[in-house]
Amino acid sequence: MKILFISTLNLATNPRFYKEIVLAKKNGFEVEVICFEFNNWSYDFNKELLQSLGETKIHLIPGNRKPFYPWAKSVFTETLFRKKAKWLKLKDRQLSQAVTRRSNLLIEYINRLKGNYDLVIGHNPGALYPTRYAADKFGCRCGFDVEDYHPGEGDDKYLQQLTKTLMNEYLPKMDYVTFAAPLMKEMHTRDMGEEGEEWHVIMNFFPKDQFVFSESDRSEPLQIVWFSQNVNYKRGLEQWIPALKYFEKEIELTLIGNKKEPFFSEYVEGNTFIKYVEPMKLEELNKHICTNDVGLAIEGGKDYNNKISVPNKLITYYQAGLYILATDTPGQKEFMKSHPHSGMILSPASEGFMDKLAQVIASKNSIRRTKRERFRNASVFNWERESEKLVEVWDAMKP
């Protein structure tokens, strides 16, 4: 069976997309990929991932301003249809272009493809309509992965409504849909009034060989870690860094990501208990996380998607055997409830926050002593096991 994967992102910024491609190749499917390329911090990481896929046929669409004409055309159509949607009910390609300019770039590239495919799989909302479009063109089946609750992203209510309309219209037109968290499936079921027949939750666990148990040096202060694509505002750090500073002689906080100003100057510089590490490729990052004691899953609940998602960092800390401090978003609370003894829910707004934080830091020896048990308990949850459900879905799609 030949699968065409399409996304509005690149491989480096969409690890789940990359994992699915690798999974398909490993299971003997013929794979072709259409995605974007960006000239930013992710460029070198993305290049390595592209090389790791060997002879896989990959079509790269420039995501920056060069070449200028396709980019300018995509900006114009996005602006045009977003304005038009305020007065008229848009559908199909026009609605998709109103959601994101990259949708039309995908469609134009799909029009140039010549070949036969048995299954088209899309990632990210801008690829939703192009996925159905490609399936119709090639006369094959299609699936879509919902990694985030996109109608709840950001604070642009107008764009959220456009995205919700698009997903309500096109998710039912997929032969299957996968969701990265249970609450995402529940929200889309609520949005549409019913659950799709082939809707599946595929948690975003990572390959088990990316995690190696690591003992802590007993002479070191408690090693606390946090990571994201960007070290910036609206990620919970504004509340946690001042709180952790009270314990600066007892801890070391490592922040991993692309540093952003003015946040970095305001909150990080001058704090000797904070160690900054630049972004790493995924496998290197996961092994580095294993060397720590405590992982901060401090989601700020900046939008509704953030509240109901199960973030990659939470899963990473869990698989690494770290003691997790998670803020009380619904998605994280559900995960922590399903995986008891992996840490605790702790939010700066909660009563007795500083006392509870002090108790955690004072429990350094206990946290380190029970790390191996947490690592062993988490070892049965991994991408190899979780992805078996996805391979079964793909097998059912074979012509």
Residue pairs with C-beta under 8 A, 6 or more apart in sequence:
1 29
1 30
1 118
1 119
1 394
1 397
1 398
1 399
2 29
2 30
2 31
2 32
2 115
2 116
2 117
2 118
2 119
3 24
3 29
3 30
3 31
3 32
3 117
3 118
3 119
3 120
3 121
3 394
4 32
4 33
4 34
4 113
4 117
4 119
4 120
4 121
4 134
4 138
5 17
5 20
5 21
5 24
5 31
5 32
5 33
5 34
5 35
5 120
5 121
5 122
5 123
6 33
6 34
6 35
6 106
6 110
6 120
6 121
6 122
6 123
6 127
6 130
6 131
6 134
7 14
7 17
7 34
7 35
7 36
7 122
7 123
7 124
7 127
8 35
8 36
8 100
8 102
8 103
8 106
8 123
8 124
8 125
8 126
8 127
9 17
9 35
9 36
9 123
9 124
10 35
10 36
10 37
10 38
10 42
10 46
10 63
11 17
11 18
11 21
11 35
11 46
11 49
11 50
12 18
12 42
12 43
12 45
12 46
12 49
12 281
13 38
13 42
13 46
13 229
14 35
14 123
14 124
14 147
15 282
15 312
16 123
16 145
16 147
16 180
16 204
17 35
17 123
17 145
18 49
19 206
19 207
19 383
19 387
20 121
20 123
20 145
20 390
21 31
21 33
21 53
21 56
22 53
23 383
23 387
23 390
23 391
24 31
24 394
25 31
25 53
25 56
27 391
27 394
29 394
31 56
31 57
32 56
32 57
32 58
32 59
32 115
32 117
33 53
33 56
33 57
33 58
33 59
34 58
34 59
34 61
34 106
34 109
34 110
35 58
35 59
35 60
35 61
36 60
36 61
36 62
36 63
36 102
36 105
37 43
37 46
37 60
37 61
37 62
37 63
38 46
38 63
38 64
39 64
41 258
41 279
45 279
45 281
48 281
49 281
50 58
59 109
59 113
61 102
61 105
61 106
61 109
62 70
62 71
63 102
64 71
65 71
70 105
70 108
73 104
74 101
74 102
74 104
74 105
75 101
77 97
77 101
77 104
78 97
78 98
78 100
78 101
78 104
81 90
81 94
81 95
81 97
81 98
82 98
82 158
82 159
82 162
84 90
84 94
84 98
85 94
85 95
85 98
85 162
86 158
90 98
91 169
92 129
93 103
93 104
93 107
93 129
93 133
95 129
95 162
95 165
95 166
95 169
96 103
96 104
96 126
96 128
96 129
96 130
96 166
97 103
97 104
98 162
99 125
99 126
99 159
99 162
99 163
99 166
100 125
100 126
102 126
103 126
103 127
103 129
103 130
106 126
106 127
106 130
107 129
107 130
107 133
110 130
110 133
110 134
110 137
111 137
113 134
115 138
116 138
116 140
117 134
117 138
117 140
118 140
118 141
118 397
118 398
118 399
119 140
119 141
119 142
119 143
119 394
119 397
120 131
120 134
120 135
120 138
120 140
120 141
120 142
120 143
121 131
121 142
121 143
121 144
121 145
122 128
122 130
122 131
122 142
122 143
122 144
122 145
123 144
123 145
123 147
124 147
124 150
125 150
125 163
125 166
125 167
127 144
128 144
128 166
128 167
128 170
128 171
129 166
129 170
131 142
131 143
131 144
131 174
132 142
132 170
132 173
132 174
134 142
135 141
135 142
140 399
141 175
141 397
142 173
142 174
142 175
143 174
143 175
143 176
143 177
143 178
143 393
143 397
144 170
144 171
144 174
144 176
144 177
144 178
145 177
145 178
145 179
145 180
145 202
146 167
146 171
146 177
146 178
146 179
146 180
146 184
146 185
146 188
147 180
147 204
148 180
148 184
148 305
148 309
149 183
149 184
149 187
149 188
149 304
149 305
149 308
149 309
150 163
150 167
150 305
151 160
151 161
151 163
151 164
151 167
151 187
151 191
152 160
152 187
152 303
152 304
152 305
152 307
152 308
153 160
153 163
153 303
153 304
153 305
154 160
154 303
155 303
164 191
167 188
167 191
168 191
168 192
171 177
171 188
171 192
171 196
172 192
172 196
174 196
174 198
175 198
175 397
176 198
176 199
176 200
176 393
176 396
176 397
177 188
177 196
177 198
177 199
177 200
178 199
178 200
178 201
178 202
178 390
178 393
179 185
179 188
179 199
179 200
179 201
179 202
180 201
180 202
180 203
180 204
180 309
180 310
181 201
181 203
181 204
181 308
181 309
181 310
181 331
182 201
182 334
183 308
183 309
183 330
183 331
183 334
184 308
184 309
185 195
185 199
185 201
187 308
188 199
189 195
189 199
198 393
200 389
200 390
200 393
202 386
202 387
202 389
202 390
203 310
203 315
203 381
203 386
204 310
204 312
204 315
205 315
205 319
205 381
205 382
205 383
205 385
205 386
206 282
206 286
206 315
206 316
206 319
206 382
206 383
207 382
207 383
207 384
208 319
208 379
208 382
208 383
208 384
210 282
210 283
210 286
210 287
210 319
211 286
211 287
211 290
211 319
211 320
211 321
211 375
211 379
212 287
212 290
213 290
213 321
213 371
213 372
213 375
214 290
214 291
215 368
215 371
216 223
216 291
216 292
216 293
216 368
216 371
218 365
218 368
220 252
221 249
221 250
221 251
221 252
221 273
221 364
222 250
222 251
222 252
222 293
222 294
222 361
222 364
222 367
223 251
223 252
223 254
223 291
223 292
223 293
223 294
224 244
224 251
224 252
224 253
224 254
224 292
224 293
224 294
224 295
224 296
225 253
225 254
225 256
225 289
225 292
225 294
225 295
225 296
225 317
225 322
226 237
226 240
226 253
226 254
226 255
226 256
226 295
226 296
226 298
226 313
227 255
227 256
227 257
227 285
227 289
227 313
227 316
228 235
228 256
228 257
228 313
229 257
229 258
229 279
230 257
230 258
230 259
230 260
231 237
231 255
231 256
231 257
231 258
231 259
231 260
231 263
231 264
231 268
231 276
232 257
232 260
232 263
233 260
233 263
234 300
234 302
235 298
235 299
235 300
235 302
236 296
236 298
236 299
236 300
236 327
237 255
237 263
237 267
237 298
238 267
239 298
239 300
239 348
240 296
240 298
240 348
241 253
241 267
241 268
241 271
241 274
243 348
243 353
243 354
243 357
244 251
244 253
244 273
244 357
245 271
245 273
246 354
247 357
247 358
247 361
248 271
248 272
248 273
249 273
250 361
250 364
251 273
251 361
252 273
252 274
252 275
253 273
253 274
253 275
254 274
254 275
254 276
254 277
254 292
255 268
255 274
255 275
255 276
255 277
256 276
256 277
256 278
256 279
256 280
256 285
256 288
257 279
258 278
258 279
259 268
259 276
259 278
264 276
268 274
268 276
277 288
279 285
280 288
285 316
286 316
286 319
286 320
289 295
289 316
289 317
289 320
289 322
290 320
290 321
290 322
292 320
292 322
293 322
293 323
293 364
293 367
293 368
293 371
294 322
294 323
294 324
294 325
294 360
294 367
295 313
295 314
295 316
295 317
295 320
295 322
295 323
295 324
295 325
295 343
296 313
296 325
297 311
297 313
297 314
297 317
297 324
297 325
297 326
297 327
297 332
298 325
298 326
298 327
299 306
299 307
299 309
299 311
299 326
299 327
299 329
299 331
299 332
300 306
300 327
301 307
301 327
301 329
306 329
307 329
307 330
307 331
308 329
308 330
308 331
309 329
309 331
310 331
310 332
310 334
310 335
311 331
311 332
314 324
314 326
314 332
314 335
317 324
317 343
318 324
318 335
318 339
318 342
318 378
318 381
319 378
319 379
319 381
319 382
320 375
320 378
321 371
321 372
321 374
321 375
321 376
321 378
322 343
322 371
322 374
323 342
323 343
323 360
323 367
323 370
323 371
323 374
324 336
324 342
324 343
324 344
325 343
325 344
325 346
325 360
326 332
326 333
326 335
326 336
326 343
326 344
326 345
326 346
327 345
327 346
327 347
328 345
328 347
328 350
332 345
333 345
336 342
336 343
336 344
336 345
339 377
339 378
339 381
341 370
341 374
341 377
342 374
342 377
342 378
344 356
344 360
346 353
346 356
346 357
346 360
347 353
350 356
360 367
